[in-house]
Amino acid sequence: MHVPLFPLNSIVLPKGRIPLQLFEPRYIDMLTRCLKEDRGFVIVLLREGLETNSMAAFYDIGTYVRIVDFQQLESGLLGITVEGDYKVTVVKTWQAPDGLNMGDVEALLMEEDLPVPNRLTELSVVLKALLRHPVVSDLNMAVDFDNARDVGWRLTELLPLDKQEKQRLMELQDPLERLDRLHVLLEELE
């Protein structure tokens, strides 16, 4: 599947939401095409460079997202909210003439649907606290606090972790392995 790639200093995972502000012509054109064709794009984490740099390097695993809301912001910029659909691996990249990063992507298998183990239920408590923050609660994310995959995905997005660590957590395909790693990281943060 050929899709636009949107390198950011943030990640989003399936069912997660992230607000974006678009001002570069290449991204406004991308948004117009996505809305017209009812398609999404892929958010990939920047490895090096800036979000506004057309030569930025990014990771090969990202998330296919769809636009769930858009509005004109007071600043005059276009604001959109996207929601993660599924994780992908980027198998080939190139740049369009307007500088937009494009890629061929393949969907990764959906992670297993597992319950949060009793020994890790405190992670659900931490997530509930994070979701009460006004900026996060405004995103209206549906979360199953008993589901290891959901809890791990949301904590990976919301915890103040190093971006390389976030990418490592994103790339894991085992929800329980992700929760175990998050548990260790939380203890280190405390």
C-alpha positions as CSV (number, residue, x, y, z in Angstrom):
1,M,0.0,0.0,0.0
2,H,1.4,3.4,-1.0
3,V,0.8,6.0,1.8
4,P,2.1,9.4,2.9
5,L,4.5,9.2,5.9
6,F,4.3,11.8,8.6
7,P,7.5,11.9,10.7
8,L,6.9,13.2,14.2
9,N,8.7,13.4,17.6
10,S,5.7,11.5,19.0
11,I,4.1,8.2,18.5
12,V,0.5,7.0,18.3
13,L,-0.6,3.4,18.5
14,P,-3.8,1.6,17.5
15,K,-6.9,3.2,19.1
16,G,-4.7,6.1,20.4
17,R,-5.4,9.7,19.4
18,I,-3.1,12.6,18.8
19,P,-3.8,16.2,17.9
20,L,-1.7,17.7,15.1
21,Q,-1.3,21.2,13.7
22,L,-0.7,21.5,10.0
23,F,0.8,24.5,8.3
24,E,3.2,23.2,5.7
25,P,1.7,23.1,2.2
26,R,2.8,19.5,1.6
27,Y,0.9,18.3,4.7
28,I,-2.2,20.4,4.0
29,D,-2.3,18.9,0.4
30,M,-1.8,15.5,2.0
31,L,-4.8,16.1,4.4
32,T,-7.0,17.2,1.5
33,R,-6.2,14.1,-0.5
34,C,-6.7,11.8,2.5
35,L,-10.1,13.4,3.2
36,K,-11.2,13.3,-0.5
37,E,-10.1,9.7,-0.9
38,D,-11.2,8.5,2.6
39,R,-7.7,7.3,3.3
40,G,-5.2,7.7,6.1
41,F,-1.5,8.1,6.4
42,V,1.3,6.7,8.6
43,I,2.9,8.4,11.6
44,V,6.5,7.4,12.1
45,L,8.8,8.4,14.9
46,L,11.7,10.7,13.9
47,R,15.1,9.0,14.3
48,E,17.0,12.3,13.6
49,G,16.2,15.7,12.2
50,L,13.3,18.0,12.6
51,E,9.6,17.5,11.9
52,T,9.8,20.3,9.3
53,N,12.9,19.0,7.6
54,S,12.2,17.1,4.4
55,M,15.4,15.0,4.8
56,A,14.5,13.7,8.3
57,A,15.4,10.1,9.2
58,F,12.6,8.0,10.8
59,Y,12.0,4.5,12.1
60,D,10.5,1.7,10.0
61,I,7.7,0.7,12.3
62,G,4.8,3.2,12.5
63,T,1.0,3.4,12.8
64,Y,-1.5,3.9,10.0
65,V,-3.9,6.6,11.2
66,R,-7.2,8.1,10.1
67,I,-8.5,11.6,10.6
68,V,-11.3,11.7,13.1
69,D,-11.7,15.5,13.5
70,F,-10.4,18.7,12.0
71,Q,-10.9,22.4,12.7
72,Q,-9.4,25.8,12.0
73,L,-7.4,26.9,15.1
74,E,-7.3,30.4,16.5
75,S,-3.7,30.6,15.4
76,G,-4.9,30.2,11.8
77,L,-3.3,26.8,11.5
78,L,-5.3,23.7,10.6
79,G,-5.8,21.4,13.6
80,I,-6.6,17.7,13.1
81,T,-7.0,14.7,15.4
82,V,-6.0,11.3,14.1
83,E,-6.7,7.9,15.6
84,G,-4.3,4.9,15.2
85,D,-5.7,2.1,13.1
86,Y,-3.0,-0.6,13.0
87,K,0.8,-0.9,13.2
88,V,2.8,-1.1,9.9
89,T,6.3,-1.7,8.8
90,V,7.7,0.6,6.1
91,V,9.3,-1.4,3.4
92,K,10.3,1.3,0.9
93,T,10.4,5.1,1.1
94,W,10.8,8.0,-1.4
95,Q,10.0,11.7,-1.6
96,A,7.3,13.2,-3.7
97,P,8.2,16.3,-5.7
98,D,6.6,18.5,-3.0
99,G,8.9,17.0,-0.3
100,L,6.2,14.7,1.2
101,N,7.6,11.4,2.4
102,M,5.9,8.5,0.9
103,G,6.2,4.8,1.6
104,D,5.1,1.3,0.8
105,V,3.9,-0.3,4.0
106,E,2.7,-3.7,5.2
107,A,0.3,-4.2,8.1
108,L,1.7,-6.0,11.1
109,L,-0.3,-8.7,12.7
110,M,-2.7,-7.5,15.4
111,E,-1.3,-8.2,18.9
112,E,-3.0,-10.8,21.0
113,D,-6.0,-9.7,23.1
114,L,-4.9,-10.6,26.7
115,P,-6.0,-9.6,30.2
116,V,-3.8,-7.5,32.4
117,P,-2.1,-9.9,34.9
118,N,-2.9,-9.4,38.6
119,R,0.7,-8.6,39.3
120,L,0.5,-5.6,36.9
121,T,-2.9,-4.1,37.7
122,E,-1.2,-1.0,39.1
123,L,-0.4,0.0,35.5
124,S,-4.1,0.4,34.9
125,V,-4.3,2.7,37.9
126,V,-1.5,4.8,36.5
127,L,-3.2,5.0,33.1
128,K,-6.5,6.1,34.7
129,A,-4.7,8.9,36.4
130,L,-2.9,10.0,33.1
131,L,-6.3,9.9,31.3
132,R,-7.7,12.5,33.7
133,H,-5.3,15.1,32.5
134,P,-7.4,17.7,30.6
135,V,-5.4,17.5,27.3
136,V,-5.6,13.7,27.3
137,S,-9.3,13.5,28.4
138,D,-10.2,15.9,25.5
139,L,-9.1,13.2,23.1
140,N,-12.0,11.0,24.2
141,M,-10.0,7.7,23.8
142,A,-11.9,4.5,24.6
143,V,-9.7,2.3,26.8
144,D,-10.3,-1.2,28.2
145,F,-8.4,-1.1,31.5
146,D,-8.5,-4.9,31.7
147,N,-6.8,-5.4,28.3
148,A,-3.0,-5.7,28.4
149,R,-2.7,-4.5,24.8
150,D,-4.8,-1.3,25.4
151,V,-3.1,-0.5,28.7
152,G,0.4,-1.0,27.2
153,W,-0.4,1.0,24.1
154,R,-1.8,4.0,26.0
155,L,1.0,4.0,28.6
156,T,3.6,3.9,25.8
157,E,2.1,7.0,24.3
158,L,1.5,9.0,27.5
159,L,4.4,8.3,29.8
160,P,7.4,10.7,29.7
161,L,9.8,8.2,28.2
162,D,12.8,8.7,25.9
163,K,11.6,8.5,22.3
164,Q,13.9,5.5,21.5
165,E,12.3,3.6,24.4
166,K,8.8,4.5,23.1
167,Q,9.8,3.1,19.7
168,R,11.1,-0.1,21.3
169,L,7.9,-0.5,23.2
170,M,5.9,0.2,20.1
171,E,7.8,-2.5,18.1
172,L,7.0,-5.2,20.7
173,Q,4.3,-7.6,19.5
174,D,3.7,-9.2,22.9
175,P,1.4,-7.1,25.1
176,L,2.6,-8.8,28.3
177,E,6.3,-8.2,27.4
178,R,5.4,-4.5,26.9
179,L,3.6,-4.3,30.3
180,D,6.6,-6.0,32.0
181,R,8.9,-3.4,30.5
182,L,6.6,-0.5,31.3
183,H,6.5,-1.8,34.9
184,V,10.3,-1.7,35.1
185,L,10.4,1.8,33.5
186,L,7.8,3.1,35.9
187,E,9.8,1.9,38.9
188,E,12.8,3.7,37.4
189,L,10.8,6.9,37.0
190,E,9.7,6.9,40.6
